[in-house]
Each structure stands twice: as C-alpha cells, then as structure tokens.
Amino acid sequence: MSNALRQSYVTIDEYLAGEELATVRHEYVDGYIHAMAGASERHNRIVTNLVLALGPLWRAQDCRGMTSDMKVRVDNVVYYPDLMVVCDPNDTDPLVKTSPCLIVEVMSPSTMLTDRREKWLFYQRIAALQAYVLVSQDERKIETHRRVPGGWEQHFFYHGSIALECPKGELHFDDVYADL
C-alpha cells in the first residue's frame, strides 16, 4: 500500500481564493497545486541585482516590475516568476498578471528543468512577452529567449550586455552577478 497523498483537482478560482489566505506560496498547473520551496541567499541577491539593474528602465518607460510574490497566469496555469515587467496599462489585477513583456527566472539545480521546459512552454503563449531570461545562480551564465518574427531565438551570455526590447535597454551581465 502506498503512503502517497492523492491530491484532488482544484479549480483555478478555488486556487486563487486559497492563495490569498495561504502562508506558503503555491503554483497551479492545470488543476493541481504545488508548494514552492524557499530560495537561497545567492538566488535572492541575484534577484535584487536584477531589480537594481532593470528598475530604472521600467520606471522610465511607465512599466511596472514585480518580484516573486506576484503571480502570472497563462491559460490554466499560475506561476510566481522571480521577476517580471508589465508595461500593459490594462493589466491591472492586483494579484495576478497576464501580460508581462519580460519574465526572468533565476535557476537553481532543483528548478532548472521546470524553468527550461514546463514554464517555457507556457510562457511562450503570453502574447505580450518579448523575452524570457534564465539566470544561472551557480555559474555566470544567462540564457535568453527572444521573440522574433516567426518564433523565438535562444542566446547564451557569459559576459557583456543583453539587449532588451521591453523594457527597452540593456542588461549588463556584470550587474546581474555584482558582489557574488
């Protein structure tokens, strides 16, 4: 006999209502909820560096940047990206965003596959999304997926700057890994 717990299907409305009261964050994937683990100090420092580097860009362009306490919804899936930028003035729900132009995930060994596969498959469906950026926390490496006519281009960076369309500007590689 198995000791595994069986989880019953939860509607997205039930999930969203429960998440407002929850003391632990959960992601929602097509009817099933998954508790999120805490992040390391290195992970948090990279996110802070990203906010410091990108904040002046999004503020100058009337956009809003949000960190990992804000949800993004794609169809019947809800995630908490490490960082996202929303420039759509109509994306006004105070708890869930649907039209970020930039999503950044800081990858750890335990999240790398989910970030590269599952989340990427869903994030591609966001019409406003211009770039999905994956930042390695364990090595100095940044992976980008940029929307181009007809699809997406993938690039890897180990130094230099990364051009962004939204918010318009450059993300300097050394700023992301400053003081680490």
N, C-alpha and C positions, 0 to 999 in steps of 0.2 A: 504494500500500500504506500502511496506517495504522501509525503508531508507538504507538497507544494500547495500554495494557496491558489485558488481559482478566482480570477477577477471577472466580474460580470461587466457587460457592456454598459457604458455610461454615455449619455448624450452630451453633445458639446455644450448645451445650455446648463446641464447639471454640473459639468466640469467647471465652467466659468463661474457659476454661483458658488461652488465649493472652494474654488481657488481664492475667491475674495476673502474667505474666512480662514484659509489654511495657514498654518505656521511654518510649513515646509512647502517649497515650490514644486510643482509637478508639470511635466509636459504631457500633451494629449496627442495621441496618434490613432485616429480612426476608431474611437470608442474606448480606448484603453489609456489609463493614466500611468505615468512613470515618475517616481520620486527622483529629484535631482540631488546629486552629491554636492558638497561644498567644494570650493576651488582653493588652490594653493596660493601662497603669498606671491610666488613668481607670476602666476596667472593674473592675480589682481593688480600687480604692478604693471604688467603689460597693458591691461585694460585702462588703467589710469594714464599711462603714457599715450595711448590711442586717443583718449578724451582730450588730453592736453594738446596733442598734435592736430586733431581734427576739429576741435571746438571752434577755433577762430574761423575756419572755413564755413562750417554750417551756420554760425551766427551771422556772418557777413552775407549769407545768401537766404536769410529768412527760413532756415530749416531748423529742425529740432533733432538733437542727439539724445539717445536713450541707452542706458546700460541694462544689465541683466535682470532687472526687476520688471521690465516691460515685455509683454508678450507680443508675438507676431502670429497672425493667423493666416494659413494658406489652406483653402478648402476645408477639410475636416481634420486639420492638424494645427496644433498650437505649440510653439517653441518659445523659449526665452533666449534670444541671441545675446552674446556677450556685449555687443554694441550694434546699434542701427541708427541710421539717419533717415528722417522722414521730411520731405520737402512739400508734400501734397497738403495744401491748406484744408482740404476736405477730410483728411484722415484725423478725425477729432475725438474718437473714442478714448476716454482717459485710461482705459485698462488694456486695450488690445489694438495693435496697429495692423494695417493690411497693405500699406503701400510704401514700404521703405525703399529708398533708392540705393542704399548701401547696407549690407549686413556683414559684420565681422565676427568670426568665431575664433577664440584662442584655443588651440588644440592641445590636449594632453594625451598621453598614451591610452587612457580609458575612453576618450571621446572621439579620437581621430577617425575611426571607421564610420561612426554615426555622422560626424560633421562632413566627411567627404562623400558619403553615399546617400544615406537617408535624407538628411537635411538638404543637401544639394539638389536632390531630385524634386523636393517640394519647393525650395526657394526659387528655382528656375521658373516656376509658374507665376511668380509675382510680376505683373506687367510693368510696374514702376522700377523694378530692380535693375540697376546698371552694373553693379559689381558685388561679388561675393568674395570676401577676403578671408583666408585661413592663415592664422599666425601660429607658428610652432612655438610652444613655450620651452621646449627642451633643446632646441638648436636655433641658430639665427637663420630662419628661413620663412619667407612669406609667399604664399600661393594665392594667385588671383584668378578669378573667373570673371571676364568682362563681356557684357552684351555687345555684340557687333551685328551688323546686318546679316541676317540669315542664321544666327546662332550665338555661340559663346566661344571665347578664346581663353585658354589657360596659359598662365605665365608663372615662373618661379623667380624669386628675387633673393639675393644673398647680400646685397649692398645697393646703394644708390637711392633713387626716388621712384615712387609709384604714382603714375598719373591717374587721377580720378575724374570721372565725369560728373559725379554727384556725391558729395558736394564737389564742385569744380575746383581743382587744385592738385597739389602734390602731397603725398605722404612720404616723409623721409624715413628711410629704413632705420637709421641710427636713432631717430626719435622714439621709434617703437621699442627698441631694446636699450634705451638710456638707463644707466645706473643698474644694470643687471650683470 
